[in-house]
Amino acid sequence: MTSLAHPREAPLRFAHPREARLRKRREFDSAHRLGTRTHARQFTLIILDSDAPRARFGTAISRRVGGAVVRNRLRRVLKEIFRHHAHAWPAVDVVLIAKPELATLAHAKRAEVEAVVLPVLERAARRGGRRK
């Protein structure tokens, strides 16, 4: 008896892989020391050219921005924006430092946060940062 079911397709991976994240303190410190800063009203971006095979992203969101719920919501939304757009960027390390003004967007839809963050992020990523 033959099965009419389609062969199982490989599941799509929507994870934010480990190699696309800044995880260690020395990676953040290196970006802070050597990177190029771009300031916006709601956040500061630090971009550093990287030897990694892809763009990597990290956030710094202090308690001044809001409580744990607000900070974690912002972190999740920012990672999602990065995940959807990073494939088009060169190999750079990106650190986004949130300012308290960004908390007003914490419970906004992703599209609203994207409209504020993405233009600055894309412009800075294309321009690049200093070399390690």
N, C-alpha and C positions, 0 to 999 in steps of 0.2 A: 504494500500500500504506500503510495507516494503522498507526501505532505504538500499541501497547496500553500503552506505558509512561506513567506519570503525568508531568505537566509537572514540571519541576524546581522544587522549593520552595526558597525562600531559606534558606540555612543559619542556624541559631541562632547568635547571637554570645555567647560566654561569656567574652569578653575583659574585662579590667579597663581601661576606656577611659582615655585620657590625661586627659580632663577630670574624671575621678573620683579623680585622684591629686594629692597634694601633691608637687611635684617640685623646686621652687626653694628655696634657702636662705631667701630673704626670706619665703616662705610659712610655713616652719617657725618662723622668728624671730618673725613676727607672732603666730602662735598661742601661742608661749612667753610673749611679752610681755603679750598682751591676753586670752588665753583663761582659761577657768575650769577648774581642776584637780579631778580626782576620783581618789582614791587607793584602790588595792586592794593586797592582799598581793603579787600577782605582777606588777603593772603600774600605771602612772599614765596616766590619760587627760587630754588637754587638748582642750577643746571651744571653738571660736570660731564665732560666727554669721558667715555668709559671704554675699557678694553673688552667688556662683556659682549656677548654675541647679540644682545638685544637691549632695548631700553629697560631700565629698572626704576621702581617707584617706591618712595617712602613718605610717610606723613609725620609731622610733629604737631600735635594738637594738645595744648596745655589746658589745665583746669580753668584758666581764665575764660576760655571759649564757652564752657558750659559743663553741665554734669556728665556723668558717664554715658547716659543714653544719647545725649546730643553729640558727644565726641565720637562714640562708636558709630552712630548713624552717618555722621560726616565721613568718617574713615571708610565705611562700606561704600558710600556713594562715590567718593573720590576714586577708590580702587576700581570700581565698576567703569567709571569714565575712562580711566587710564587703560583698563583691559580692552575696551572697545576701540581705542584709537592708537595705542602704542605701536602696533605693527607698521604704521606708516612713518615712524620717527627713526632717526639714526640712533646708534648705541650711545645713550646718555643716561646718567644717573639723575633722577629728579627727586628733589625733596620739597614738599609743599608744607609750609609753616602757616597754620591757620591763625587768623586774628579774630578777636571777639565778634567782629562784624559778620564773619562767615556763619556764625551760629543762627543768624536770622534765616538762613537757607537750610538749616538742619532738617526741617520737616517739609521742605518744598519738594516738588517732584524732581526726579533726576534731570529732566530736560531743563529746568530752571537753573539748577546748579551748573549743569553743563554749559549753558549760555554764558555764565559768568566766568567759569574757570577755563574752558577749552580754548577760547581765542588767545589768551595769554600763554597758556601751556604750549599750544602749537607754535606760536611765534618764538617762544624761548627755546623750545626743543630744536627747531630748525636752525636757529642762530647758534646753538650749542654753547658749551662752556669751555673753560680752560682744560688743558690736558693734564692728566694725573702725573 
